[in-house]
Each structure stands twice: as structure tokens, then as C-alpha cells.
Amino acid sequence: MRKSRFTEEQIIEILQEQEAGMRTAEVCAKHGISAPTFYGWKARYGGLSVTNSKRLKQLEQENRNLRRLLAEALLDNAVMKGSTCQKRQ
């Protein structure tokens, strides 16, 4: 996935400009983004504050790490069962 040129904090500030009353087309032109990009951000980050965004990012990273650990544990378990079955034969 391509890295955004805007940080999550910047995205939230851009969304807050529009929420403060600035027209969407003006916000998009000011920051050089398209309307679909803006609405995609709004769907993902709408209503979040900067602190909530940082917490969300932290939780997503923790979730990725836990999924990786689970996958490794399942793989190790499968390998152990496979080697145990071969010894019995």
C-alpha cells in the first residue's frame, strides 16, 4: 500500500477545516487532494481527534503483532504435530 504524503494528524486537521464550515471543494483545492480522497479519509477518520487517532494506530499495530504471534504459534503447533505423527509410523 502506498504511503500517504499526509500524516494522520494532518488528515484530521484537514477534516476539521471542512467541519468548521469551509466547503469541501475549497479544502480539497487548498491541500491538493481529490474529493474521493477526502471522503475516503472522512469515512476512516471522521469524528476522531488526534489523540484517538494515535491510540487507534497503536491498537492496529498491537493487533498486527498479535496476529503474527498467533500465526507463528499455529505453525509451530502444526510442525510439532507433523513430526509426532511421523515418529509413530
N, C-alpha and C positions, 0 to 999 in steps of 0.2 A: 504494500500500500504506500502511495506517495505521501511524503511528509508535507504537512501544510506549512505555508510560509507565515501563518499566524499562530501564535500560542493560544492555548485555551483561554487565558486571561484576556487576551486581545479580542478573541471572538466574543466573549461575554460582554466586553465593553462596547463592541460594535452593536450587539443585540440590544444593549441598554440604550444606545443612542436612538434606535428606532422606537423602543418602548417609551422614550421620553417625548416622542411626538414628531421626530424627524421622519419624512417619508422614506419608504423602503428604497425607491429608485435613487434618492439622494444619498442614502447611506451606501448603497452599492457603488455608485459612481465615485463617491469620496474615497472609498477604500479599494476600488478597483476589483470588485468581485461581481459575479453574476447573481441574478435573482435566485436561480435554483440552488446555488451555493449558500446564499443567505438563508433560504427556507430549510435547507438541509441542516444548517447549524442551529436554526431555531427549533427544529424538531429534536435535535440532540441536546442542546444546551439551554433551551428556553426555560426561564424561571430559575436557573441556577445562579448562585453567587460565586465569587472567585474561591471562597473557602470550600464551598460544596463541590466545586469543580476539582479542586486539589484532592479532596477526600475521595471523590469518585475515581480519579486517576489512580490513587493509591490502592483502592479496593480492586480495581481492574488488574493492577499488577500483581496483587496478592492472589487473586483468582487464577491468573495465568500460572503463577508459581505452584499453587496447589494442584492444578490440573496436570502440570508436568510431573510433579512428585507422584501423583496417583498413577499416571501412565507408566512411570518407571517402576513403581511397586507392582502393578499388574503384570508388567513384562517380566520382572524378576520372579514373580509367583508362577507365571506360565513356564518359565525356563526351569524352575525347580521341579514343577510337576512333570515336565517332559523328561528331565534327567532321572527322576524317581521311577517313572514308568518304564524307561529303557533298562534300568537295573533289575527290575522284577522279571523281565522277559528272559 
